[in-house]
């Protein structure tokens, strides 16, 4: 599987906590397009929501994080076609599927607005047994590196007349 993920994140609160756990949480909303390179299906696409905890330390340019995301989506299920043609049932049993991702990584702040990120992520796609007993639930699992480029949008919202309050 080769996932491509586009995300928007909102910082929920300023960093706080004991020195070794000092940090904040981001709410994440986005979407995923995943090319499935092995197996009967070829694509998974859908929206994602989740949370990311950033371990924030004063004057650190590197920020460790952990995250959990989930969502639902579409895949081009092949399970029903395999059964109909007397082939082994190895695909998803239906087009409606669900996913969750769990990961950890680091963000390197290049400037106050731009940063790059590197980490490792596990992704699972499944129909959550909704097609059983007619079709077996064959989940798809992948783990690997994730690389990202981040652009802060705070200035765009702060300077926008839509978000300014009158005095």
N, C-alpha and C positions, 0 to 999 in steps of 0.2 A: 504494500500500500504506500502511496505517495500523497500525503495530505498537504493541502495548501489552506492556510487559515488566515482570515482577515478579522481583526478584533478592534473594538473600541473599549477602552477601560475608563472607569470613573473611580477616583480615589475617594473612599467613603469617610475617612477621617485622617487627621494629622498623625504622624508617628508618635507612638507611646508604648509604654511597657518597660520591664526591667532591661538593663543594658544589653544583655545577650539575646533577648527576644524583642527588642525595640523594633517597631515597625508599623505598617498600616495594611489595610485590605483594599483591594481594587475589585469592583464589580465589573465583569466582562460580558460583553455581548458581541456576537460576531457570526461568522458563517464558515463552513468548511466545504471544500471540494476535494474529494479523494479519488485518485486514480487507483484502481485495484489491478495490480499487474499479474497476480497469480490467482488461480481459482476461477470459478464459473462467472462471477459477477465482474463488471468492469468499472463501476462508479458508485460512490456514495456522496450525497450532497445534502446539506441541511443547516439549520441555525444552531448556534451554541450559546449557552449562558454558563456563568460560573464565577468563582472567586479565586483571587490570587493574593497570597500573603507575601509582602515584601519585608525583608529584614533590613531595616534602615539604621545605619550608624552615622553619626556626625562626620563629615568630611571624607566619607568613603565614596570613591567613584564606582566601585563594584557593589552591586546590591543583590544578594541571594534571594531566591523566591521559591515558593511551592504553590501549585495550583491544582484545582479540580474543576472540570467543565463537563457539561452534558448537553444532550439535545436529541432531537428526532430528525429523521430524514428519509430520503428516497434512495433505494438501490435498485438496479435492474435485476430483480430476483430470478434465478434460474432453476430453483428447486422444483416448482410445479412442472416446468418443461422437461426436466430430467426424468421425473416420475412418469409423465405421459409417454415418453419415448423409451421406457424400460431401461433407463441408465441409472447408475448409482445416484442416490439423492445426496449431493454434497453441497448444494447451494442454499441460499436463504430461502425460506418458504414463502416470503411475501415481499412486496416492494417497500412497505412501511417498516422502517428499522429505527433503532435507537443507538446512541453512542455515548460513551463517557471517556474522558481523557484525564490522566493524572500525570503530573510532571514536576520537575524541579530544574532550576537553572540559575543563571546569573545575568544581570543587566549591567552593562558598562556605560556610564554616562559620558558621552562625547562632549556635550555642552548642556546648558540648562534645557534646551528644547529637543536635542537629538540623542538617541542612545542605540546601542546594539545589544542583542541578547543571544545567549547560547544555553542550551539545556538538553535534557533527555525527557521523552514523553512516551507514555503507554496509551494506546487507543484500542478500544473494543467496540465492535459493531455487531448488533444482534437484533433479532426480532422479538426478543423477550418471551419466547415460547408461544406467541400469539397464533402461529400457524399449526401448532400441534393439536391433535394427533395426526392430522392429514400429512403434514410435512415436518420433518425433524428440524430443530433449531440449530443450525451450524453457525456459531459465532465466528467473527473474524478478529484476529488480534495482531497487533504490531507494536513494536517498541523501537525507538531509535532517536537520533539527534533531532533537535529543532533549532532553527536559526531564525532570528528576526531583526527587523529594523524598526525603530519606534520614533514617532514624531509627536511631541507634546502639543496639544491644541489649546492649552489654557489661555494663552494670549488672544487667540481668536475669539473665545467666548467672553473674556474679561473686557475687551475693547469693543465688543459689538453693542450697538445701540439697543438691540433686542434684550440684552441681559443687564443693561445699566438701569439703576434705579434713580429716580429723580430725587433731589434734596429738598 
